[in-house]
Amino acid sequence: MMKKLFFAIALMVGSYSAAQAQASFGVRGGANLSNLSGDLRDENMFENKVSFHGGVTLNFPVVEEFFSIQPELLYSRKGFKNSGEEYRNLLLLQERRREGSVNYNYLDLPVLAHINAGPLYFEMGPQLSYLLGVNNETEIYDGNGNLIASSEADQSKEGLSDFEVGYAAGIGFAARNGISLGVRYNGAFTDFVKDSETYFEGDLANARHSVFMLTLGVRFPYGN
């Protein structure tokens, strides 16, 4: 139901665009600072990871120079770094330690409401994300420092949900030449782990992606 609603919104925005003379196409890219949120077993196990995003945008004015709708299609790499702290495996009752990081590669479709206040803009709206792939580079060591498992180059999406429903909100500065610089936050309403008991030893049972974005955009007007 949520997916149907989201795509219905995108379709309405697309239909509305035909009547807009000042609509603009754009490109956007920048840096991600990602980690996990939610009711995690131990938040100290996970650290922020720096990555990137990039894609295309369409902006459709509703109230000229004040309010517009902006759908985007972005490739965004999310995930976390393992902190390297020791933890206790609850099934085997053994002390362990994780090193490395996990990358989750997503295709994000936010539909944002833009409010302009002079050179400043504010944005907020729903976002649907599709998981393209995973790059798990985690190594697990026992209490004596011996390597007991490695997930390096693991590309499997097994145990994960394909779709994530979330939101985006941000603030930025837009120049008259079409260049903008902003800060955005992506949060999620849904957990991205489907097999909560076995995936990542159960530590991500209630995990959600949390991403801060520093994003640079350029708009190119079209229409008469």
C-alpha positions in Angstrom: 0.0 0.0 0.0 2.8 2.4 0.9 4.6 1.7 -2.4 1.4 2.3 -4.4 0.7 5.6 -2.6 4.3 6.8 -3.2 4.2 6.0 -6.9 0.8 7.7 -7.2 2.3 10.8 -5.7 5.2 10.7 -8.2 2.7 10.1 -11.1 0.6 13.2 -10.1 3.8 15.3 -9.9 4.7 14.1 -13.4 1.3 14.9 -14.8 1.4 18.3 -13.2 4.7 19.1 -14.8 3.2 19.3 -18.3 1.6 22.6 -17.4 4.7 24.2 -16.0 6.7 26.6 -18.1 9.5 27.2 -15.6 10.2 23.6 -14.6 13.9 22.7 -14.3 16.0 19.6 -14.6 19.1 19.2 -12.4 21.9 17.0 -11.2 22.9 16.5 -7.5 25.7 14.9 -5.7 27.8 14.9 -2.5 28.9 13.2 0.7 26.9 10.9 3.0 27.6 10.4 6.7 25.6 7.3 7.5 25.0 5.0 10.5 22.1 3.1 12.2 19.2 4.2 14.3 16.4 2.4 16.0 16.2 0.1 19.0 19.6 -1.5 18.6 21.0 -4.0 21.0 24.2 -2.0 21.5 24.7 1.3 19.7 28.4 1.4 20.6 29.0 -1.4 18.1 28.5 0.8 15.1 30.2 4.0 14.0 29.6 6.6 11.3 30.8 5.9 7.8 31.5 8.4 5.0 30.2 7.7 1.5 28.5 9.4 -1.4 25.3 10.0 -3.3 24.5 11.3 -6.8 21.6 11.6 -9.3 19.0 13.7 -11.1 16.3 16.1 -10.0 13.1 17.7 -11.4 11.7 20.9 -9.9 8.1 22.0 -10.6 7.0 25.4 -9.3 3.6 25.6 -7.6 3.9 29.2 -6.3 6.5 31.0 -8.4 9.8 31.7 -6.5 8.2 30.5 -3.2 6.9 26.9 -3.3 7.8 23.9 -5.6 7.7 20.1 -5.7 11.0 18.3 -6.4 11.2 14.6 -7.1 14.7 13.1 -7.3 16.3 9.8 -8.3 19.5 9.3 -6.4 22.1 6.5 -6.0 23.0 6.6 -2.3 25.5 4.5 -0.4 24.6 3.9 3.2 25.8 1.7 6.0 28.1 1.7 9.0 31.6 0.9 10.3 32.1 -1.7 13.0 33.5 -0.1 16.1 35.9 -2.9 16.9 34.6 -3.2 20.5 34.2 -6.6 22.1 30.7 -8.0 22.3 29.2 -11.3 23.5 27.6 -13.6 21.1 24.3 -14.4 22.8 23.8 -17.8 21.0 27.3 -19.2 21.6 28.1 -17.2 24.7 31.5 -16.2 23.3 33.4 -13.0 23.3 33.9 -11.6 19.8 35.0 -8.5 18.0 34.1 -7.1 14.5 36.2 -5.0 12.2 35.5 -3.6 8.8 32.3 -2.0 7.4 29.1 -2.7 5.5 27.8 -0.8 2.5 24.2 -0.8 1.4 23.7 0.6 -2.1 20.2 2.2 -2.6 18.2 3.9 -5.3 16.4 6.7 -3.4 13.2 8.3 -4.7 12.3 11.4 -2.5 9.5 13.7 -3.4 10.2 16.9 -1.7 8.3 20.1 -1.0 10.5 23.1 -1.4 9.9 26.4 0.3 12.1 29.4 -0.7 12.9 32.2 1.7 15.2 34.5 -0.3 18.4 32.6 -1.0 17.6 30.0 1.7 15.4 27.0 1.0 13.7 24.4 3.2 12.7 20.9 2.0 10.8 18.0 3.3 8.9 15.0 2.0 8.5 11.2 1.8 11.2 8.9 0.3 11.0 5.3 -1.1 14.3 3.4 -1.3 15.2 0.2 -3.2 18.2 -1.9 -2.1 20.4 -2.5 -5.2 23.1 -4.5 -3.5 25.4 -5.0 -0.4 29.1 -5.0 0.1 29.8 -6.6 3.5 33.5 -6.3 4.5 33.2 -7.5 8.1 35.7 -9.7 9.8 35.0 -11.4 13.1 37.6 -12.3 15.7 37.4 -14.3 18.9 38.4 -13.1 22.3 42.0 -14.1 21.6 42.3 -12.1 18.4 42.0 -15.0 16.0 40.0 -14.5 12.8 37.0 -16.9 12.9 34.8 -15.5 10.1 35.1 -13.1 7.1 32.3 -11.6 5.0 34.6 -9.7 2.7 33.0 -9.1 -0.7 29.7 -10.6 0.5 27.1 -9.3 -2.0 24.1 -11.2 -0.8 20.8 -9.4 0.0 19.5 -12.4 1.9 17.8 -11.5 5.1 17.2 -7.8 4.0 14.1 -6.0 2.8 14.2 -4.8 -0.8 12.2 -1.6 0.0 12.5 1.0 2.7 9.9 3.7 3.4 11.3 6.9 4.9 11.6 10.7 4.7 14.0 13.5 3.9 14.3 17.0 5.3 16.9 19.7 4.8 18.0 23.3 4.5 20.3 25.0 2.0 21.4 28.0 0.0 20.4 28.4 -3.7 22.0 31.0 -5.9 20.2 32.6 -8.9 22.5 30.8 -11.3 21.0 27.5 -10.3 23.7 26.2 -8.0 22.7 25.1 -4.6 24.4 23.8 -1.5 22.4 22.1 1.2 22.4 19.8 4.2 19.8 17.0 4.3 18.8 14.2 6.7 17.3 10.9 5.5 15.5 8.8 8.1 13.4 5.6 7.8 10.0 4.5 9.1 10.7 0.8 8.4 13.5 -1.6 9.5 15.7 -2.8 6.7 16.5 -6.2 8.2 13.9 -8.9 7.3 15.6 -11.9 9.0 16.1 -10.3 12.4 17.2 -13.4 14.3 20.2 -14.5 12.1 21.3 -11.5 10.0 24.4 -10.0 11.6 24.0 -12.3 14.6 20.7 -10.6 15.4 22.3 -7.3 16.4 20.4 -5.4 13.6 16.9 -6.7 14.5 15.4 -3.2 14.8 17.9 -1.2 12.7 17.0 1.7 10.4 19.3 3.7 8.1 20.2 7.2 9.3 22.0 9.5 6.8 23.2 13.1 6.8 24.0 14.4 3.4 26.1 17.4 2.2 24.7 17.9 -1.3 25.6 20.2 -4.2 23.1 20.7 -6.9 22.8 22.4 -10.3 19.5 23.3 -12.0 19.0 23.8 -15.8 15.7 25.6 -16.7 13.6 24.3 -19.6 10.3 25.3 -21.1 9.1 28.5 -22.7 
